[in-house]
Amino acid sequence: TSFAEVAGTADVQNVNLKNFLPKPGANWGFIATLGYKIDPKMEQLLFVTLTDLSTIRSKGSSVQDGYLFNELTQLGSGSGLANPGFAILAGPAAANARTQFMYQNIDLIVQAPYSLEVDAIKKLSFTKGYGIRLIHLRKSLLANYAGLANNALLGGTYNIPTEDQINYVSDYYAIGGEYQLGGRYQLTPKVQFKALGAASLVIGYYNSRYTEEATSTQTVVLVDGVIGGTAFSNREMHHGQSWTPLVFNVELTSKVDWFKCKKTHCKFSTEGGIAGEYILPTFSNDSYAQSLGHVLSKFNNNLSLAYLVVRGNLEMD
């Protein structure tokens, strides 16, 4: 969702427009797994996995000689009417958006060989798993704007210093079933290639909160003869709505066994590779259409992740 657009006015015949979108960025996270052998032959394994990923990034925009369009405000209209309020700011003007994501996931999986028959290729084996997945996803967007607003009382002169802050937060919770398929290829006695794919259908809900606080040094008019002032606030609390996403993830790694003690049945290995995950909502909507403000684009409640995995494994009886 765009948070700002700038228009330079240096050339009357050529107007340069530039749109700014928040930057999701990257960050550190962790995946922790605890496993238990249900039977001595390791034909049934129980795994509990916790995933915790987060990211926070900022992106800014500014204009000196031109105009900055506040794409998120509900205090005014950017359609070029007589009283644009905080939607159109003249330069010097600047905007900054800070985007934050938090993703937490818990998997409870029972894993077993895909087939109990002996594989024709001894180095290649397959597994299947089924269980429960719990998801918590949070998205937040904090945007700040500063510039000169329209003084409708003086015939449309942009000379009122203003500041505007917008904060959007949404939380998503879901639980459902999960099915996994995995494969392993034993390249050497100590080196192994692994692939894992999983699909889930989870059911839950999400809610969202949208607040805006704006101030100005002089009266800003939103509606002629009706709404005007120097301090404005807008709060919207959206109650829980259904959220039924499909979740897909794939992980490709290589594993190296460093040592194995036959006496204590203890083994240590390291693993590294890449993984991706995609949350595809099936029924969801979170858009805003205010009488004063813009018709905002939908705040997508899906998420795509791509990350590098570095893992240490310790196995023991």
C-alpha positions in Angstrom: 0.0 0.0 0.0 1.5 3.4 -1.0 2.0 5.8 1.8 3.1 8.9 -0.2 3.4 10.3 -3.7 5.4 13.4 -4.7 5.0 15.7 -7.7 7.7 18.0 -8.7 6.8 21.3 -10.4 10.2 22.4 -11.8 9.0 22.0 -15.4 5.4 23.1 -16.3 5.1 20.8 -19.3 6.8 17.7 -17.6 5.6 16.8 -14.2 7.5 14.0 -12.5 5.5 11.8 -10.2 7.0 9.2 -7.8 5.1 6.8 -5.6 6.6 5.4 -2.4 5.7 2.0 -0.8 6.8 0.8 2.6 9.9 -1.4 2.7 9.5 -4.8 4.4 13.2 -5.5 4.7 14.8 -8.4 6.5 15.8 -9.4 10.0 17.0 -12.3 12.2 14.6 -14.9 13.6 14.8 -18.4 15.1 13.3 -21.9 14.6 13.5 -24.3 17.5 12.4 -28.0 17.2 12.1 -30.6 19.9 11.6 -34.2 18.8 10.7 -37.5 20.6 11.0 -41.1 19.3 7.6 -42.7 19.8 8.9 -46.2 19.0 12.4 -47.6 19.2 12.7 -48.2 15.4 12.0 -44.5 14.9 9.1 -45.3 12.6 7.0 -42.7 14.5 8.5 -39.4 15.5 6.8 -36.5 17.3 8.0 -32.9 16.6 7.1 -29.6 18.1 8.5 -26.6 16.2 8.4 -22.9 17.1 9.1 -20.3 14.5 9.6 -16.6 15.4 10.4 -14.1 12.7 10.2 -10.3 12.7 11.3 -7.3 10.7 11.2 -3.6 10.9 12.2 -1.1 8.2 11.8 2.6 7.4 11.5 4.5 4.2 11.3 8.2 3.5 10.3 10.6 0.8 10.5 14.4 0.4 9.9 17.2 -2.0 11.2 20.8 -2.0 9.5 22.4 -4.9 6.3 20.6 -5.5 3.6 18.7 -3.6 3.4 15.6 -1.4 0.2 13.5 -1.4 -0.6 11.8 1.8 -2.0 8.4 0.6 -3.2 7.2 4.0 -4.9 10.1 5.6 -8.6 10.2 6.4 -8.5 13.9 7.2 -9.0 15.4 3.8 -9.3 14.4 0.2 -6.6 14.2 -2.5 -9.0 14.6 -5.4 -8.1 18.3 -5.9 -11.2 19.8 -4.2 -11.2 23.2 -2.6 -10.3 21.9 0.9 -7.8 19.0 0.6 -7.0 19.1 4.3 -3.9 17.0 5.1 -4.1 15.0 1.9 -2.0 17.5 -0.2 1.0 19.2 1.3 3.2 21.7 -0.4 7.0 21.6 -0.2 9.2 21.6 1.6 7.4 18.4 2.7 8.5 15.0 3.9 7.0 11.6 4.8 8.4 8.6 6.5 6.9 5.1 6.9 8.0 2.4 9.4 6.8 -1.1 8.6 6.9 -3.9 11.1 6.0 -7.6 10.7 6.0 -10.3 13.4 5.3 -13.9 12.5 5.0 -16.7 15.0 4.1 -20.3 14.2 3.8 -23.5 16.2 3.7 -27.0 14.5 2.9 -30.2 16.3 3.7 -33.0 13.8 3.8 -36.8 13.9 6.2 -38.1 11.3 6.5 -41.6 9.8 8.1 -43.3 6.8 6.0 -42.7 3.7 6.1 -46.5 3.1 7.2 -49.3 5.4 8.5 -51.2 2.4 12.3 -51.2 1.8 13.2 -48.6 -0.8 14.7 -49.8 -4.0 17.3 -47.1 -3.7 18.9 -47.5 -0.3 20.2 -43.9 -0.2 16.8 -42.3 -0.9 13.9 -42.2 1.7 10.6 -40.4 2.1 8.6 -39.4 5.1 5.1 -38.1 5.7 3.7 -36.1 8.6 0.4 -34.8 9.9 -0.5 -32.6 12.8 -1.7 -29.2 13.9 -0.5 -25.7 13.1 -1.0 -22.4 15.1 -0.3 -19.0 13.6 0.0 -15.5 14.9 0.8 -12.7 12.5 1.1 -9.0 13.2 1.5 -6.2 10.7 1.9 -2.5 11.6 2.6 0.7 9.7 3.5 4.0 11.3 3.6 6.9 8.9 4.6 10.5 9.7 4.0 13.5 7.4 5.1 17.2 7.6 4.5 20.0 5.1 2.5 23.0 4.2 -1.3 22.6 4.1 -3.9 24.6 2.1 -5.2 27.8 3.7 -8.8 27.8 2.4 -9.4 31.1 4.2 -6.8 32.9 2.0 -7.9 31.5 -1.4 -6.0 28.3 -1.5 -2.5 29.4 -0.4 -0.3 26.5 0.9 1.3 28.2 3.9 0.2 26.3 7.0 2.9 24.1 8.7 1.3 20.8 9.6 2.3 17.4 11.1 0.3 14.2 10.7 0.9 10.7 12.2 -0.9 7.5 11.1 -0.7 4.2 12.9 -2.2 0.9 11.5 -1.9 -2.4 13.4 -3.6 -5.7 12.6 -3.3 -9.1 14.4 -4.2 -12.5 12.9 -4.7 -15.8 14.7 -5.5 -19.2 13.3 -5.3 -22.9 13.9 -5.8 -25.9 11.6 -4.5 -29.1 10.2 -1.2 -29.7 8.4 0.2 -32.3 6.1 3.9 -32.7 5.3 6.0 -34.7 2.7 9.7 -35.0 3.0 12.6 -36.6 1.2 16.2 -37.4 2.0 19.2 -38.4 -0.1 22.3 -39.8 1.6 25.1 -38.5 -0.6 27.9 -39.9 1.7 27.8 -41.5 5.1 28.0 -38.0 6.7 26.3 -35.8 4.1 22.6 -35.7 3.4 20.3 -33.6 1.2 16.8 -32.9 2.6 13.6 -31.5 1.1 10.4 -30.8 3.0 7.0 -29.4 1.8 3.9 -28.7 3.9 0.4 -27.5 3.3 -2.2 -26.3 5.9 -5.7 -25.0 6.0 -6.2 -23.0 9.1 -9.3 -21.2 10.5 -9.2 -18.1 12.7 -9.8 -14.4 12.9 -8.1 -11.0 12.6 -8.8 -7.5 13.9 -7.2 -4.1 13.0 -6.8 -0.6 14.5 -6.3 2.6 12.6 -5.5 5.9 14.3 -4.5 9.3 13.0 -3.4 12.5 14.8 -2.8 15.7 13.0 -1.9 19.2 14.1 -1.4 22.6 12.4 -0.3 26.1 13.4 -3.4 27.7 11.8 -6.9 26.5 11.0 -7.1 23.7 8.3 -10.5 23.4 6.7 -11.7 19.9 5.8 -15.3 20.8 4.9 -16.2 24.4 4.1 -18.2 25.9 6.9 -18.5 22.6 8.7 -15.1 21.1 9.9 -12.0 23.1 10.6 -9.4 23.4 13.3 -5.8 23.0 14.4 -5.9 19.6 16.0 -7.6 16.5 14.6 -7.9 12.8 15.6 -9.4 9.8 13.9 -9.8 6.3 15.5 -11.1 3.2 13.9 -11.3 -0.1 15.8 -12.3 -3.0 13.6 -13.6 -6.0 15.4 -12.7 -9.6 14.6 -13.4 -10.9 11.1 -12.9 -14.4 9.8 -9.5 -15.4 8.4 -9.2 -18.7 6.7 -5.8 -18.8 4.9 -4.0 -21.6 3.1 -0.4 -21.9 4.1 2.4 -23.5 2.0 6.0 -23.8 2.8 9.1 -25.5 1.3 12.5 -26.1 2.8 15.7 -27.3 1.0 18.7 -28.0 3.2 21.9 -30.0 3.3 22.9 -31.8 6.6 26.4 -32.8 7.8 26.9 -35.3 10.6 30.0 -34.3 12.6 30.2 -37.1 15.2 28.2 -40.1 16.4 28.9 -42.0 19.6 27.7 -45.6 19.3 28.0 -46.1 23.0 25.7 -43.3 24.1 23.7 -43.1 20.8 24.4 -39.4 20.7 24.8 -37.6 17.4 25.5 -34.0 16.4 24.9 -32.4 13.0 24.6 -29.0 11.3 22.1 -28.1 8.6 21.8 -25.1 6.2 19.7 -24.1 3.3 16.8 -22.0 2.1 13.1 -21.9 2.9 10.0 -20.1 1.7 6.5 -19.8 3.1 3.3 -18.2 1.7 0.1 -17.4 3.5 -2.8 -17.1 1.0 -6.1 -15.7 2.5 -9.2 -17.2 1.1 -11.8 -14.9 2.6 -10.6 -11.6 4.0 -10.9 -7.8 3.5 -9.5 -4.8 5.4 -10.1 -1.6 3.4 -11.2 1.9 4.2 -13.6 4.2 2.4 -14.2 7.4 4.4 -16.4 10.4 3.5 -13.5 12.8 4.1 -10.5 10.7 3.2 -9.3 8.5 0.4 -10.6 5.1 -0.7 -7.6 3.2 0.6 -6.3 0.2 -1.1 -6.8 -3.0 0.8 -4.3 -3.8 3.5 -3.4 -7.3 2.3 -3.6 -9.8 5.1 -1.4 -12.3 3.3 2.4 -12.8 3.8 5.2 -14.3 1.7 8.5 -15.2 3.4 11.9 -16.3 2.1 14.7 -17.0 4.5 18.0 -18.7 5.0 18.2 -21.5 7.6 21.2 -22.5 9.7 20.4 -25.2 12.2 22.2 -27.3 14.8 20.8 -30.8 15.6 21.5 -32.9 18.7 20.1 -36.4 18.8 20.2 -38.8 21.8 18.5 -41.7 23.5 
